[in-house]
Amino acid sequence: MQAKAGNYVICFDVGNVLVELGPTIDSWLEPQDILQVRILLDDYSIGNIGTEAFFKNLKAISKHPDGAIPIEQWFIEKRLKGPFPGAVELLSKLADLEVEVVLFSNTNEAHWNHIKKYAFQYEDAFVSFLMKKKKPSQDAFKDVERSIRSAAEEVIFFDDSLANINTAKSLGWNAHLAAGPNPVDGIIRTLRSVYGVAI
């Protein structure tokens, strides 16, 4: 584990914070299929079903045609647009400064395996399908805190969900809402101005 810069560990959500997301799966489906797919996706993102079973069920529900783009590729490319400009560089600079960084994301195995190709590979990555729990559950936040062996006040947290920010704040984390066309710009400003991180 890297040394802390100052007394802080920086914790990032991934989707809509470091990685730009496309439309939600609801927008790809017929209205009558949305609830069934939401339940299926929730089970997948919390690790209750595996990747093979997920795609088999998703293909059946969505009536994805056999001759079309493979459903696995469709599921990834429709949702994950790629890193926001400056995201990979930000993580690289923090690594150069020996700032401890952790990732904390509600995600599934297929999306996570693709995200790792963006150079977001960290030993300390807390993802819902492996944790078997999701934000904004306090238990998920407490698991991260215990694993990184840091006090709540030592964690700087960036997320795009107000519910997740509120949970983090209730536990004493230094939580900041990531927003805007490119959230990375605001993250850099906050790290510089509030915490004196020289990036």
ABEGO torsion letter per residue (X at the ends): XBBBBEABBBBBBABGAABBBBBBAAAABBAAAAAAAAAAAAAAAAGABBAAAAAAAAAAAAGBBAABBBAAAAAAAAABAEBBBGAAAAAAAAAAAGBBBBBBBBBBAAAAAAAAAAGABBABBBBAAAAGBBOABAAAAAAAAAAAGBBAAABBBBBABAAAAAAAAAAGBBBBBBBEABAAAAAAAAAAAAAGBBX
